[in-house]
Amino acid sequence: GWKPKYGFSEGLKETVEWYLENEWWWKPLADERTLHPTPWKLKW
């Protein structure tokens, strides 16, 4: 059967570190509407 490679805490830490180190990858995908602090107030 399948077993996780990382525990939850370690996996979360690794994921956050990856996103911090690879901002070039995700930053162009995010725009103001996606990362807006209150997106429900925006008119789509």
C-alpha distance matrix in Angstrom:
0.0 3.7 6.5 10.1 12.5 15.4 16.4 18.4 21.8 21.1 19.5 22.5 24.9 23.6 23.8 27.3 28.4 27.3 29.3 32.3 32.3 31.9 34.4 35.8 32.7 32.5 36.1 37.5 35.0 36.2 39.6 41.8 40.6 36.9 37.6 40.6 40.7 41.7 40.4 41.4 45.0 44.9 46.2 43.8
3.7 0.0 3.8 6.8 9.3 12.1 13.4 15.2 18.6 17.9 16.0 19.0 21.4 20.0 20.1 23.6 24.8 23.6 25.6 28.6 28.6 28.2 30.6 32.2 29.1 28.8 32.5 34.0 31.5 32.7 36.1 38.3 37.3 33.6 34.1 37.2 37.3 38.4 37.2 38.3 41.9 41.8 43.2 40.8
6.5 3.8 0.0 3.8 6.4 8.9 10.0 12.3 15.5 14.6 13.3 16.5 18.6 17.5 18.1 21.5 22.5 21.8 24.0 26.6 26.8 26.8 29.3 31.2 28.4 28.1 31.6 33.5 31.3 32.1 35.7 37.7 36.9 33.1 33.2 36.3 36.2 37.5 36.6 37.9 41.4 41.4 43.2 41.0
10.1 6.8 3.8 0.0 3.8 5.5 6.9 9.0 12.1 11.1 9.5 12.7 14.8 13.7 14.3 17.7 18.7 18.2 20.3 22.9 23.2 23.4 25.8 27.9 25.3 24.9 28.2 30.3 28.3 28.9 32.5 34.4 33.8 30.0 29.8 33.0 32.8 34.4 33.6 35.1 38.5 38.5 40.5 38.4
12.5 9.3 6.4 3.8 0.0 3.8 7.0 9.7 11.8 9.7 8.5 12.2 13.4 11.7 13.1 16.4 16.7 16.2 18.9 21.2 21.0 21.5 24.2 26.2 23.8 23.9 27.2 29.5 27.8 28.6 32.3 34.3 34.1 30.3 29.9 33.2 33.2 35.1 34.4 36.3 39.5 39.4 41.4 39.4
15.4 12.1 8.9 5.5 3.8 0.0 3.8 6.5 8.1 6.0 5.4 9.0 10.1 9.2 10.9 13.8 14.3 14.6 17.1 19.0 19.3 20.2 22.7 25.2 23.1 22.9 25.9 28.5 26.9 27.3 30.8 32.6 32.5 28.8 28.0 31.1 30.7 32.8 32.5 34.4 37.4 37.6 39.9 38.2
16.4 13.4 10.0 6.9 7.0 3.8 0.0 3.8 5.7 5.4 5.9 8.5 10.0 10.5 12.0 14.2 15.4 16.3 18.3 20.0 20.9 22.1 24.2 26.9 25.1 24.3 27.1 29.9 28.2 28.1 31.4 32.8 32.5 28.8 27.8 30.7 29.9 31.8 31.8 33.5 36.5 37.0 39.5 38.1
18.4 15.2 12.3 9.0 9.7 6.5 3.8 0.0 3.8 5.6 5.1 6.0 8.6 9.9 10.4 12.2 14.2 15.2 16.5 18.3 19.9 20.9 22.5 25.5 23.6 22.3 24.9 27.8 25.9 25.4 28.6 29.7 29.4 25.7 24.6 27.3 26.4 28.1 28.2 29.9 32.9 33.6 36.1 34.8
21.8 18.6 15.5 12.1 11.8 8.1 5.7 3.8 0.0 3.8 5.5 5.2 6.2 8.6 9.9 10.7 12.3 14.3 15.6 16.6 18.3 20.0 21.5 24.7 23.4 22.2 24.4 27.6 26.1 25.4 28.4 29.3 29.4 25.9 24.3 26.8 25.6 27.8 28.3 30.2 32.9 33.7 36.5 35.5
21.1 17.9 14.6 11.1 9.7 6.0 5.4 5.6 3.8 0.0 3.8 5.5 5.1 6.1 8.6 10.0 10.6 12.2 14.4 15.4 16.4 18.1 20.2 23.2 21.9 21.3 23.7 26.8 25.7 25.4 28.6 29.9 30.3 26.7 25.2 28.0 27.2 29.6 29.9 32.1 34.8 35.2 37.9 36.6
19.5 16.0 13.3 9.5 8.5 5.4 5.9 5.1 5.5 3.8 0.0 3.8 5.4 5.1 6.1 8.6 9.9 10.5 12.4 14.3 15.3 16.3 18.3 21.1 19.3 18.6 21.3 24.2 22.7 22.7 26.1 27.6 27.7 24.0 22.9 26.0 25.6 27.8 27.7 29.8 32.7 32.8 35.3 33.8
22.5 19.0 16.5 12.7 12.2 9.0 8.5 6.0 5.2 5.5 3.8 0.0 3.8 5.5 5.1 6.2 8.5 9.8 10.7 12.3 14.2 15.3 16.6 19.8 18.4 17.0 19.3 22.4 21.0 20.4 23.5 24.7 24.9 21.3 19.8 22.8 22.1 24.4 24.5 26.7 29.4 29.7 32.4 31.2
24.9 21.4 18.6 14.8 13.4 10.1 10.0 8.6 6.2 5.1 5.4 3.8 0.0 3.8 5.5 5.3 6.2 8.6 10.1 10.7 12.2 14.2 15.8 19.1 18.2 17.4 19.3 22.7 21.9 21.2 24.4 25.5 26.2 22.8 20.9 23.8 23.1 25.8 26.2 28.7 31.1 31.4 34.2 33.1
23.6 20.0 17.5 13.7 11.7 9.2 10.5 9.9 8.6 6.1 5.1 5.5 3.8 0.0 3.8 5.6 5.1 6.1 8.8 9.9 10.5 12.0 14.3 17.2 16.0 15.8 18.2 21.3 20.6 20.6 24.0 25.7 26.5 22.9 21.5 24.7 24.6 27.3 27.3 29.9 32.4 32.2 34.8 33.4
23.8 20.1 18.1 14.3 13.1 10.9 12.0 10.4 9.9 8.6 6.1 5.1 5.5 3.8 0.0 3.8 5.4 5.1 6.4 8.7 9.9 10.5 12.2 15.1 13.6 12.7 15.3 18.3 17.2 17.2 20.6 22.4 22.9 19.3 18.1 21.5 21.6 24.2 23.8 26.5 29.0 28.7 31.2 29.6
27.3 23.6 21.5 17.7 16.4 13.8 14.2 12.2 10.7 10.0 8.6 6.2 5.3 5.6 3.8 0.0 3.8 5.4 5.2 6.2 8.6 9.9 10.8 14.3 13.5 12.3 14.1 17.5 16.8 16.1 19.2 20.5 21.5 18.1 16.2 19.3 19.1 22.1 22.2 25.1 27.3 27.1 29.9 28.7
28.4 24.8 22.5 18.7 16.7 14.3 15.4 14.2 12.3 10.6 9.9 8.5 6.2 5.1 5.4 3.8 0.0 3.8 5.5 5.1 6.1 8.5 10.2 13.5 13.3 13.1 14.7 18.1 18.1 17.8 20.9 22.5 23.9 20.6 18.7 21.9 21.9 25.1 25.2 28.3 30.3 29.9 32.7 31.4
27.3 23.6 21.8 18.2 16.2 14.6 16.3 15.2 14.3 12.2 10.5 9.8 8.6 6.1 5.1 5.4 3.8 0.0 3.8 5.4 5.1 5.9 8.5 11.1 10.2 10.5 12.8 15.8 15.7 16.1 19.5 21.6 22.9 19.6 18.2 21.7 22.4 25.3 24.9 28.1 30.1 29.4 31.8 30.2
29.3 25.6 24.0 20.3 18.9 17.1 18.3 16.5 15.6 14.4 12.4 10.7 10.1 8.8 6.4 5.2 5.5 3.8 0.0 3.8 5.5 5.1 5.9 9.1 8.4 7.6 9.5 12.8 12.6 12.5 15.9 17.8 19.2 16.0 14.5 18.0 18.8 21.8 21.4 24.6 26.5 25.7 28.2 26.6
32.3 28.6 26.6 22.9 21.2 19.0 20.0 18.3 16.6 15.4 14.3 12.3 10.7 9.9 8.7 6.2 5.1 5.4 3.8 0.0 3.8 5.6 5.8 9.4 10.2 9.8 10.4 14.0 14.6 14.1 16.9 18.4 20.4 17.5 15.4 18.5 19.0 22.4 22.5 25.9 27.4 26.7 29.4 28.3
32.3 28.6 26.8 23.2 21.0 19.3 20.9 19.9 18.3 16.4 15.3 14.2 12.2 10.5 9.9 8.6 6.1 5.1 5.5 3.8 0.0 3.8 6.0 8.4 9.4 10.4 11.4 14.5 15.6 15.9 18.8 20.8 22.9 20.1 18.3 21.6 22.5 25.8 25.6 29.1 30.6 29.6 32.1 30.7
31.9 28.2 26.8 23.4 21.5 20.2 22.1 20.9 20.0 18.1 16.3 15.3 14.2 12.0 10.5 9.9 8.5 5.9 5.1 5.6 3.8 0.0 3.8 5.3 5.6 7.2 8.7 11.3 12.3 13.2 16.4 18.9 20.8 18.0 16.9 20.4 21.8 24.9 24.2 27.6 29.2 27.8 30.0 28.3
34.4 30.6 29.3 25.8 24.2 22.7 24.2 22.5 21.5 20.2 18.3 16.6 15.8 14.3 12.2 10.8 10.2 8.5 5.9 5.8 6.0 3.8 0.0 3.8 5.3 5.5 5.5 8.6 10.1 10.4 13.2 15.4 17.7 15.2 13.8 17.2 18.8 21.9 21.3 24.9 26.2 24.7 26.9 25.4
35.8 32.2 31.2 27.9 26.2 25.2 26.9 25.5 24.7 23.2 21.1 19.8 19.1 17.2 15.1 14.3 13.5 11.1 9.1 9.4 8.4 5.3 3.8 0.0 3.8 5.9 5.7 7.2 9.5 10.8 13.4 16.2 18.5 16.4 15.7 18.9 21.1 24.0 23.0 26.6 27.7 25.7 27.5 25.8
32.7 29.1 28.4 25.3 23.8 23.1 25.1 23.6 23.4 21.9 19.3 18.4 18.2 16.0 13.6 13.5 13.3 10.2 8.4 10.2 9.4 5.6 5.3 3.8 0.0 3.8 6.0 6.9 7.8 9.9 13.1 16.3 17.9 15.3 15.3 18.8 21.1 23.7 22.2 25.6 27.1 25.2 26.8 24.6
32.5 28.8 28.1 24.9 23.9 22.9 24.3 22.3 22.2 21.3 18.6 17.0 17.4 15.8 12.7 12.3 13.1 10.5 7.6 9.8 10.4 7.2 5.5 5.9 3.8 0.0 3.8 5.7 5.3 6.6 10.1 13.2 14.5 11.7 11.6 15.3 17.5 20.0 18.5 21.9 23.5 21.7 23.4 21.4
36.1 32.5 31.6 28.2 27.2 25.9 27.1 24.9 24.4 23.7 21.3 19.3 19.3 18.2 15.3 14.1 14.7 12.8 9.5 10.4 11.4 8.7 5.5 5.7 6.0 3.8 0.0 3.8 5.4 5.3 7.9 10.7 12.8 10.8 10.2 13.4 15.9 18.6 17.3 20.9 22.0 20.0 21.9 20.3
37.5 34.0 33.5 30.3 29.5 28.5 29.9 27.8 27.6 26.8 24.2 22.4 22.7 21.3 18.3 17.5 18.1 15.8 12.8 14.0 14.5 11.3 8.6 7.2 6.9 5.7 3.8 0.0 3.8 5.5 7.3 10.7 12.6 11.2 11.7 14.6 17.7 19.9 18.0 21.5 22.4 19.9 21.2 19.1
35.0 31.5 31.3 28.3 27.8 26.9 28.2 25.9 26.1 25.7 22.7 21.0 21.9 20.6 17.2 16.8 18.1 15.7 12.6 14.6 15.6 12.3 10.1 9.5 7.8 5.3 5.4 3.8 0.0 3.8 6.6 10.2 11.0 8.9 10.3 13.5 16.5 18.3 16.0 19.2 20.6 18.2 19.3 17.0
36.2 32.7 32.1 28.9 28.6 27.3 28.1 25.4 25.4 25.4 22.7 20.4 21.2 20.6 17.2 16.1 17.8 16.1 12.5 14.1 15.9 13.2 10.4 10.8 9.9 6.6 5.3 5.5 3.8 0.0 3.8 6.9 8.0 5.8 6.6 9.7 12.8 14.7 12.7 16.2 17.4 15.2 16.9 15.1
39.6 36.1 35.7 32.5 32.3 30.8 31.4 28.6 28.4 28.6 26.1 23.5 24.4 24.0 20.6 19.2 20.9 19.5 15.9 16.9 18.8 16.4 13.2 13.4 13.1 10.1 7.9 7.3 6.6 3.8 0.0 3.8 5.5 5.3 6.3 8.2 11.8 13.3 11.2 14.7 15.2 12.6 14.2 12.8
41.8 38.3 37.7 34.4 34.3 32.6 32.8 29.7 29.3 29.9 27.6 24.7 25.5 25.7 22.4 20.5 22.5 21.6 17.8 18.4 20.8 18.9 15.4 16.2 16.3 13.2 10.7 10.7 10.2 6.9 3.8 0.0 3.8 5.5 5.4 5.3 9.0 10.4 8.9 12.4 12.3 10.0 12.1 11.7
40.6 37.3 36.9 33.8 34.1 32.5 32.5 29.4 29.4 30.3 27.7 24.9 26.2 26.5 22.9 21.5 23.9 22.9 19.2 20.4 22.9 20.8 17.7 18.5 17.9 14.5 12.8 12.6 11.0 8.0 5.5 3.8 0.0 3.8 5.7 5.2 8.9 8.9 6.2 9.4 9.9 7.3 9.2 8.4
36.9 33.6 33.1 30.0 30.3 28.8 28.8 25.7 25.9 26.7 24.0 21.3 22.8 22.9 19.3 18.1 20.6 19.6 16.0 17.5 20.1 18.0 15.2 16.4 15.3 11.7 10.8 11.2 8.9 5.8 5.3 5.5 3.8 0.0 3.8 5.8 8.9 9.7 7.1 10.4 12.0 10.2 12.2 10.8
37.6 34.1 33.2 29.8 29.9 28.0 27.8 24.6 24.3 25.2 22.9 19.8 20.9 21.5 18.1 16.2 18.7 18.2 14.5 15.4 18.3 16.9 13.8 15.7 15.3 11.6 10.2 11.7 10.3 6.6 6.3 5.4 5.7 3.8 0.0 3.8 6.3 8.5 7.5 11.2 12.4 11.3 14.2 13.6
40.6 37.2 36.3 33.0 33.2 31.1 30.7 27.3 26.8 28.0 26.0 22.8 23.8 24.7 21.5 19.3 21.9 21.7 18.0 18.5 21.6 20.4 17.2 18.9 18.8 15.3 13.4 14.6 13.5 9.7 8.2 5.3 5.2 5.8 3.8 0.0 3.8 5.4 5.2 8.9 9.2 8.5 11.9 12.3
40.7 37.3 36.2 32.8 33.2 30.7 29.9 26.4 25.6 27.2 25.6 22.1 23.1 24.6 21.6 19.1 21.9 22.4 18.8 19.0 22.5 21.8 18.8 21.1 21.1 17.5 15.9 17.7 16.5 12.8 11.8 9.0 8.9 8.9 6.3 3.8 0.0 3.8 6.1 9.0 9.3 10.2 13.9 14.9
41.7 38.4 37.5 34.4 35.1 32.8 31.8 28.1 27.8 29.6 27.8 24.4 25.8 27.3 24.2 22.1 25.1 25.3 21.8 22.4 25.8 24.9 21.9 24.0 23.7 20.0 18.6 19.9 18.3 14.7 13.3 10.4 8.9 9.7 8.5 5.4 3.8 0.0 3.8 5.6 5.8 7.6 11.2 12.7
40.4 37.2 36.6 33.6 34.4 32.5 31.8 28.2 28.3 29.9 27.7 24.5 26.2 27.3 23.8 22.2 25.2 24.9 21.4 22.5 25.6 24.2 21.3 23.0 22.2 18.5 17.3 18.0 16.0 12.7 11.2 8.9 6.2 7.1 7.5 5.2 6.1 3.8 0.0 3.8 5.3 5.4 8.7 9.3
41.4 38.3 37.9 35.1 36.3 34.4 33.5 29.9 30.2 32.1 29.8 26.7 28.7 29.9 26.5 25.1 28.3 28.1 24.6 25.9 29.1 27.6 24.9 26.6 25.6 21.9 20.9 21.5 19.2 16.2 14.7 12.4 9.4 10.4 11.2 8.9 9.0 5.6 3.8 0.0 3.8 5.5 8.0 9.2
45.0 41.9 41.4 38.5 39.5 37.4 36.5 32.9 32.9 34.8 32.7 29.4 31.1 32.4 29.0 27.3 30.3 30.1 26.5 27.4 30.6 29.2 26.2 27.7 27.1 23.5 22.0 22.4 20.6 17.4 15.2 12.3 9.9 12.0 12.4 9.2 9.3 5.8 5.3 3.8 0.0 3.8 6.7 9.3
44.9 41.8 41.4 38.5 39.4 37.6 37.0 33.6 33.7 35.2 32.8 29.7 31.4 32.2 28.7 27.1 29.9 29.4 25.7 26.7 29.6 27.8 24.7 25.7 25.2 21.7 20.0 19.9 18.2 15.2 12.6 10.0 7.3 10.2 11.3 8.5 10.2 7.6 5.4 5.5 3.8 0.0 3.8 6.1
46.2 43.2 43.2 40.5 41.4 39.9 39.5 36.1 36.5 37.9 35.3 32.4 34.2 34.8 31.2 29.9 32.7 31.8 28.2 29.4 32.1 30.0 26.9 27.5 26.8 23.4 21.9 21.2 19.3 16.9 14.2 12.1 9.2 12.2 14.2 11.9 13.9 11.2 8.7 8.0 6.7 3.8 0.0 3.8
43.8 40.8 41.0 38.4 39.4 38.2 38.1 34.8 35.5 36.6 33.8 31.2 33.1 33.4 29.6 28.7 31.4 30.2 26.6 28.3 30.7 28.3 25.4 25.8 24.6 21.4 20.3 19.1 17.0 15.1 12.8 11.7 8.4 10.8 13.6 12.3 14.9 12.7 9.3 9.2 9.3 6.1 3.8 0.0
